[in-house]
Amino acid sequence: MKHFFLFAFLFCAISCFAAEPAIHIGTAQGDITPSKRVPLLGQFNLRLSQGIETPLKVNVVALESIRSETQRDSAIFVCADLVVISVDLFDAVQKKVAAQDASVNVNKLVMNATHTHTAQTLNRESPKLPVSDEIMDYPEVIDFTAQRIADAVCTAWKNRKAGKIAFGLDFGVLGWNRRAIYADGSARMYGNTNQGDFRAMEGMEDHDIGSIFFLDANDKMLAVAVNAACPSQVVEGRSKINADYWHCVRETLTKRFGEDVIVLGWCSAAGDIAPRPMYRKAAVSRMNALRKLEEMQEIARKIDRAVADTWEVVRQTATADVPLTHRTETLQLPMRKVTEEEYVQAKAECEKISAAIKAKPDKAPAEVDWMAGGWHGGVVKRYEAQQKDADVRLAAPVHVIRLGETAIFTNQFELFTDYAVQMKARSPAVQTFVVQLVGGDKAIGSYLPTEKAVRGGSYSAIIQSTPVGPEGGQVLVEETLKIAKELF
């Protein structure tokens, strides 16, 4: 009988030990700055890069949860200084990673863009480029960028070792709502607020600055993920390669925490947010001038302060006991219906552009052809598709991750802020991180507006820029939360 109780005790002890989650962490960084001139994505006109102001980086944090030899899960966070993660890029990265290291589950790659508008275009179907040895064409720049990202992913996966995680929340005003409402009910992105018929800003703002700290077993910091609802669009109109404010954030945080610390820039839902004020502009400019800081440096100062204050409070909570469960799903979101009026207008624009190109084929800018095929042409195609199938839907990949007491929800869109607030408010987690512009094998980076934004109109809420509308946005919220509740 004595031996029986001893055996039972040992069995329970071993079982409990095996069931306790152990987290392994690997990190890496790569340089994705093109060596030649490249087309820059983020404006309607074709811009060829005219030099380099800051390097572009890819930062990777690879996580593996080990409960037993048969109970494992992983999440590999890949943050790149790009406007979006195109399908072409995502597909190329998956293939290269799989070829380099078969032990990596490429379905668990969570690739997000910081949304800088001064980085390379990574779509094969884009405006035609001038033929020159000094310019990278689309296949070349896709292959170059994908290879650098794949190398960083495989390095981070190879480097993983036992670690700990801490998390916390602070606040800072980084971005402001950028859609102004007027007396007649209309709205305009970047509309003038200094006029008599201005009435209000359309949507709410999210000033959360959430942090996840990744440590080794000896409490040395390896990486930090920073989640903020502000796209990196300070220098969006320039023609030089620039990582925008995340470059300044990395410089500031690595100075504080160590040169080898990896910084993941996670842009939360911010489709209606910009890093510039729509009113009180003079007061904000005056304060920046008094601090002797440029706009990007001022954003970095605020993030640094919030992350540092968070770390001081949560550092003693770092733990290796971190359950990791990673679900990937492709949601079928109802597409926004194209009205007959919108169809007629879009078709007329396509015909007008096509006639202009036909009349002067050598004079038409390359982006004009794209406007006919993509911007207005996309509306025509969607209308024709919904005539054949009234319930036409868009495949939208999402990741829903439980990491200890936190939840990480991803989406492919420039998602309006209200949707993230809904998800955070109803999430079962202690703290929830929403990450937009996450790529996938079917992902596209487009706006997903609210119902009031659609009523107001203007760019970011019109039919051309929104394949999915408010109905689909609510489905995204509900399905994401449904998965999260299952994980918790």
N, C-alpha and C positions, 0 to 999 in steps of 0.2 A: 504493500500500500504506500509506503514511504517513497519508493521509486516512482510510483504512479504520479504522486503529487509533484515530485521533482520534475518529471517529464512534462506534466501539464504546465508547470510554472515556466519552464524553458520554452515550451511551444508558444505560450502566450507572449513571452518577452520577445522572442524572435519575430512573431507575427506582427506585434506592435511596431517593432523597429523597422520591419520591411514596409509597413504601411505608411510610415512617416515620410512625407515628401522631402526629397532632397533636390535643391536647385543647382544646376550647373550653368555657368555664365562664360561666354567668350565674346571678345570685342575685336573690332578692326576698323581701319579707316582707309579709304582709297581716294585717289585724285581723278576726277572725271573732267578736268579742264581740257578742252580740245586743243590739239597742237597746231591746227590750222584754223582758218576762218570758217565759221559755221552760220547757218541761218538761225536766228533767235526767235523763240516762240513767245507769244504773249501780247502781240498787237495784231491788228488787221493787215498792216502793211508788211511786206517782206523786208526784214532787216538782216544784213550780213554783218557779223561781228567786226568791230573796228579796233580790237585790242582786248587786253585783259586787265581789269581793275582789281579783282580778287580771284583766288582759285575757287573752283567748284569741288565740293567734297561729297563722298558717300560715306555714311557712318553706319556701322552694323553692330547690333547686340544680339547674340544668339543665346537662347535659353533652352535648356532641356530639363524636364522634371523626371526624376527617377524614383518610382515607388518600389519597383522590382524589375527583374530582367524582362518581364512581359508587360509591365505597366509603365509606359513612357509616353511623354508628349513633348512637343517642342513649339517654339515660336521664334522666328528669326526676323527681327525688326531691321528694316533697311530704309534709311532716310537719305534722300538724294536731293541735291540742289538743282531741281528741275521745276518746270511749270506743272507738268502732269507726268504720270507714269503711263506711257502709251501701251497699247496692246502689243505693238511690234517690239518695244523694249522689254516688256515683261516676258513675252514668249522667248526672246533671245536669252535673257538672263536665266530663265528656268532650264533651257536646254544646255547652256554652258555650265551651270552648276551641276546638273545631273551627270554631265560628261566628266567633270573634274572629281566629284565625290558622290558616289552612289548612296552613301549613308545619310545624306541630307534629304529630308522630305521637302521637296520643292513646293508642295501644296501649303506648307506652313510659312512661306515667305510673305511677310507683311511689308510691302514696298510703298512708301509714301513720298510725295514730293513736297518740298517746302513752299513751292509756288512762286519762286523767283521768276520774273519775266525777262531775265537777261541770261538765259541758258539755252542750250541747243534744242532744235526741233528734232523730234524722234519719231516721226510718222513717215512711212514710205510714200504715202499719197499726200504730197504737200506741193506748194508752188514750185514751178521749175526754177532751177538754179543756173546761173551763168557757168559755162564750162571753163574751169581753171584749175591748175595744179595747186593753187593756194587755198582752194575751197574744198571742204569735205562734203561729198554728196550724202544723201540720206542713208543708203545702206552702209556706207563707211562709218558715219558718225554713230549709227545704231550699234554696229558691231564693236566699235571702240568703247562706247559707254557701257554696253552690256558686259564686255570682257572685264573692265575695271570693277564693275559692281560684283560680278561673279567671283572674281579673285578675292574681294573683300569678304564676301559671304563665306567662302570656303575657309579662309583664314580664321574668321571669327568662330566658325564651327569647330575647327581643329583646335583652337585655343581654349575651349571651354573647360572650366574647372569649378570645383565646389565654391559656392558663393552665398551671399545674403542679399536681401532686398529690404529697403525702407521706402515709405511714400508719404506724401503730405500735400497740403494745399495752402496757397497764399493768393494774393490779389494784386493786380496792377493794371492801370489803364494803358493798353497798348494800341487798341483799335477802336474806331468809332463807326457807328452805322453810317452808310454812305448813300442812302436813298432818302431824298427830301420829298415831302408831301406838300401840295399846294391847295389853294382854296377850292379849285374845281374837282378835287379828288385825285388828280393825276400825281404821278411820282416820277422822279428822275434820279438816276445814279449820278452822283457828283453835281446835282442841281444846285443852283445859287440859293443860298439861304438869306442873303441880304437884299430881299425885295419884299414888297408889300403883301403879296399873296402867299408867302411861305407860312406854313402852319405848324409843321412838326417833322421829326425824323420818324421814318416808317416803322422800324423794328427795334427790338431790345438789343442790348450789348451784353457780352459775357466777359467779365474781367477776371475769371479764374486763371491762375497760373499754377497748374498741377505738376508735381515732380515725382518721378520714380528714380531712386538711387540704387545702383547696382554695385555691389561690393564683393571683394574676394573673401576667403574664409578668415583672413586676418584684419578685416574691416578697412582695407585699403579701397578707395573708391575707383571703380573701373569705368563707370559711365553714368550719365544722368539723362533721362527723358524729360523734356519740358513741353507741356501741353498748353498752348495759348491760342485764343480765338483771334488771330491776326495774320493775314497772308503777308508774305514778304514782297511788298510792292512799293517800297520807298523810291527805288530808282528804276521803275518799270519801263520808262520810255527811252532809256539810254540805248546806245548801240555797242556798248562794251560789255564783255562777260563779267558778271557780278553775282555773287551769292546773296546779295541784299543783306538785311539786318542779321541773318543767322551767322554770317561771317563774324560780325562784331560780337555776337553772343558767344560764339565758340572761343574767340580770343579772350573774352572777359572771364568766362567760366573756367577755362583751362589755366588761366593765370591764378585763379582762386584755388582750384582743386588739384591741379597738376597737369603738366603738359600732355600726358598720355590719356587723360580722361576723354572718353567719347561722348559727344553731345548729340542726342536725337532731337531734332526739331519737329514736333508734332503739331501741325496746325489743326485746331479744333474747327467745328463748323463755323464758317466765316464768309459765306457767299455774299452777304450783305454788309460786310465789314471791310474797312481799309485803315492803314496805319497813318491816317492824316485826319485832322478835325474838319468837320463841315461848318462849324461856327467857332467862335472864340479863337480864331486863327492867329490874330495878332498877339494875343496873350501867350499862346503856346510858343510862338516863334520868339517872343521876348525872353521867355524862360530858358529856351534852348541856347539863345545867344548869351545870356548871363552865365549859364553853366559852361559855355564854350564847347558845346557838343553839337555835332550834326544829328540829324533826325535818327539815323540808324544807331548811332552811339547812345542816344537817349533811350531808345527802346532796349538796347542791351543793358543799360544801367538799371532800368526798372526790372528786367528779368533777373539780372544778377542779384539785386537786392531781395527779390521774392524767393529765389532759389536758396540763397544763403540763409535767410531767416527760417525757411522751412527746414533746412538741413540741421540747424542748431536745435530745433525742437524734436525732430524725428530720428536723429542719429542713434539714440539709445534703443529705438524700437527695431533695429535691423535684425532680421531673422532668416535662418536657412529653411525654416518650416513654411514653405510657400507652395500651396497646391497650384498647379498649372494645368488648365484644361483649355484646349484650343479647338473651337469649332469653326469650320469654313462652310459657308452656304452660298448658293447662288439664288437670290430672291428674284421672283418674277413680278416686276413692278408695272402697274398699268401706265401706259404712256399717255401723255397729255394729248387730248383730242385737238386736231387741227380743224378749225371751222372752214366752211366753204369760202368765206370772205378772205381768210388768211391764205387759203390755197390759191385763189385767183390772184391775189396781190403778189405772192411769191413766184407764181408761174410767169406773171408779167415781168417781174424783175429779171428772172432767168432769161427770158426771151430778149429783153432789152440789152443785157450784158452780152449774150451770145451774138447779137447783131453787131454790137460795137467791136467785138473781137474779130468777127468775120470781115468787117469793113476795113479794119486796120490791125491785122494779126501781129505785125512787128512792133506796133506802138503800145499794145495793151500790157500793163504790168502783170506779172505772174499771179499776183494775188487776186486779180479780177476774175480769172478763170476759176479760182477756188471759191469765190463768192457765189458764182453761178452753180457750181457743183456741190458745194457744201452748205453754205449759209442759207441761201434761198432754196437751192436744190434739195436740201435735206427736208425742208418743209413739204415740198411737192411729193417727195418719195413717201413721207410719213402719211400724208393724206391718202395717197393711192393705196398704201398698205392697209390703212384702216377701213377703206372701202371693201377690201377683200375679207378683212377680219376685224370686226368692231372691238374685239377684246385684245388687240395687239399689245404685247408687253415687252419690256426691256429687261434683259438678264443683268442683274446687279450683284456681283460678288461682294460678300461681307465676311469679316472676321469678327467673331465674338470670343473674347478671351477672359477667363478668370485667372488672375494672378494674385493669389492670396486673398486679401480682402478687397482688392480692386477689380474693376472690370474695364476692358478696353474694347470699344465699339468702333468699327471702321466703316467707311463708305467711299464710293468713288467720285462723289460729286463736290462741287462748290456748294455746300449745303447751307441753307439759311439758318441763322442762329437759333430761331425758335425751336427747330427740331431737336437740336442738341440739348436745349434746356428741358424739353419734355423727357428725353432719355435719361438725363442726369437726375431729374426729379423723381422718376419712377423706377430707377435702377435698384436692384437688390443689393448692390455692393456698397461698402462704406464710402468709397470714392470711385468715380467713373471718369474715364478718359475717352473723349470722342476724337477720332482722327479722320480727317477728310482727305480726298485726293489720293486714296490707296488704290493701286493698280491691280489688274487681274487679267485673265485670259479673255474676258469679255468687257472689261471696264472702259468707260469713257469719262473724261473730266468735263462735266457740264454743270450749269447752275440747276439747283432744285429750289424753287421759290415757294413762299407761302401764298395762301389764298389772297391776302390783302395786297401782296406784291403784284400778283397777276392782275388784280383790279386796277392797280396804279399804273401798270405798264412800264415801259422803258427797258433799256438793255439790262440783262440779267433776269428779266421776268417776261419778256416777249417770247413768242412761239419759236423763233429761230434759235434762241439760246437755252431752251428748256425742253428737252425731249420728254422729261418726266415732270409732272405738275404736282400740285398739293395733294391730290388723291394718292399718288404714288409715294409722296413724302410721308404720309401718315402710315401707309403700309410698311415702309422702311422702319419707322419708329416701332410699330406694334410687333413686327416679326423679330427685330433685334432684341426687344425686351422679352419676348417669349423665349428665345434661345437663352438669354441671360438668366432667366428664372430657373430654367432647367439646369444650368451649370451651378447655381447656388442652392 
